Amino acid sequence: MTAAWSELTAAGVGTRAASTLTGLVRSTATRRRNAARLPTPPAVTHCAPVNKLSDLERRRVLDVLNCERFVDQAPLEVFAQLLDEGTYLCSVSTMYRVLRENAQVAERRRLARHPAKTCPELVATAARQVYSWDITKLAGPVKGQYFDAYVMIDIYSRYIVGVHVHTHESGVLARELMEHIFAVHGIPNVVHADRGTSMTSKTVAALLADLEVTRSHSRPRVSNDNPFSESLFKTLKYGPAFPERFGSLFAAREFMDSFTNWYNHEHRHTGIGLHTPADVHFGLAAGKAADRRSVLAAAREQHPHRFGTTVAPKILDLPDSVWINRPADESEAAKNSETAAA
């Protein structure tokens, strides 16, 4: 392109017209033409520094560093000891340079190697199979004082199965929460949580082991491994009624009770077909879904020109399964099934 531009301008065509014909920006073409006219710079030869150690001297440095006396010491220590004895081989940086050239610079101490944490992959196809829980802080009446809200949720129905608010966090209080929830709603197959002190406490572990409930934990510093609890806390704290501070423990408990009642029985959740968590948790959603289809069918019969399809919107469908970290092959299979259904 630059060659064509140069030929046009050499033939007497203006630079602006040449740029229009070739589609090349005029400043770019000019810069390239001028660069092509410049003479090729001569090759620069770099001379070896006059203070560079000879091959024999470098070999001697390596032999000293690898001798039985100094093989387990750092170059800085070797340098100091040799100076104390009246010997100077080279600088410390040169010692490291020689070692690096011979692939001998490495950490000599034994280092802890932490194996990669397993990514939790949990699936629930009905309510009361997988519970997820976490603890969130509620600001108290004065700065620096907080109340701890222990909240457990069923990941399939999104139903809040239990909420306790206390002045502190402990494994004993977490165990009390679980014992109360399991007595009311039944024992799940899996209980999932992050790696907080209460979640990993021996008290909680012993309870779940006695009940033969599988424990699942998020990977360290991966909040996405506990998405249902995190999403619930965002709904809680971003709501317009959430106060900046709670005047007392009683006020915090009262608010959490009110929020739980609203969330379970009034809130229409997009992840469960716009049903309330209570309807899904207690098996009422199927009947209400049928009533919704009847309403839509009647409206479609009355105003057929207002509907572009004969099926209900997908957002009203209940999920077949709910995942925490769905595997890649499962995700692909789900997409294919949705495409085939469409």
Phi, psi and omega in degrees: 000319179294322179297319178295319179297317180294321179295320180295314180293326177293331179278000177105000178284138179297154182296324179293316179294323178296322178294322179295320182288321184267345182074018182254133179298137186298317181295322178294316180296319179296318180296318180292322179295317179294323179294324180291334181278343182291143179290149179292124181294145180292151179294133181268126177257128181263124178277148178294140179301143183292337181266010181289139178291144175287166179300322180294319179293320179294324178294322179294319178300315180296320179295320179294316181294333182261003179291164184302329183287321188251000188297333181257014182247153178286151179306326180296319178291320178298317180301315182293317181295320179294322177297319179298333181266004178083023181239134175233116178267309182189180178284166179296319180297324177292323175301314178296323180295318179295317178297320181295321179297335181254017176056044181240015176262111181201162176286121184272339183282155176288129182250145177289131178245111183269119179294151179297134179288140180290133178287122180291130177234102185239142179227141175232130179252358179199171179291158176069021177260312183230122175252143175237139180218159180199172179238131177238152182270136174243123184297132180275192186291336180233159181298133180094351178255130182225153171252147182256121178260113176272118185231129177239138185228145173277121189288337180281309184271347186064019181279129176283107185276344179190142176220125173234139177241127181226172181276350181207174182249133178200158178292328179296316179293325177295322178296318178300319177301312183293319179299319178295316182294315182295329178290328183271313189254356181096165183270125180280175175279323185223142170240121184249143179202174174276199186252035175293167184297321179290322182293326182258011183292156179293329179298312179292318181298320181294318179299310182294326178293319179296325181271000181059041176261131180288130176269138177227140181228149175291159172288153180302133175060032176235093183290337180293346178284352177230059192290328186288320177292319180296319178295321178298316180294327177292317176300321180295309191273345178262003178287152183293338183271354183289121184283160177290323178216156176253130185290338182199170177296322179298318180295321179294317179294320180296318179295317181295324176296317180294317179296317181299318179296318179294315184296319184282326191244349181236327184290123176270115188265130182293335182283350182231042174070029181060030172265166172279151178303325181295320179298319180286318184295324183258014172076025180263352188291324182298316178295320179290328176295321177295320177297321178296319179296324178295318178297317180293321179296319178295319179294323179292323178292325181282323181228071184296332182288348181269356183241131179267354181213164181258003180251157180288155177302144181298334183294344178271358181278139173283142180289145175288326180208155178235132186242150159250111183063070178297131178299157184298319181292326177292320179297317179295320179295321178296318178297319180295320180292322178294321179295318180295321180293325180290000000 
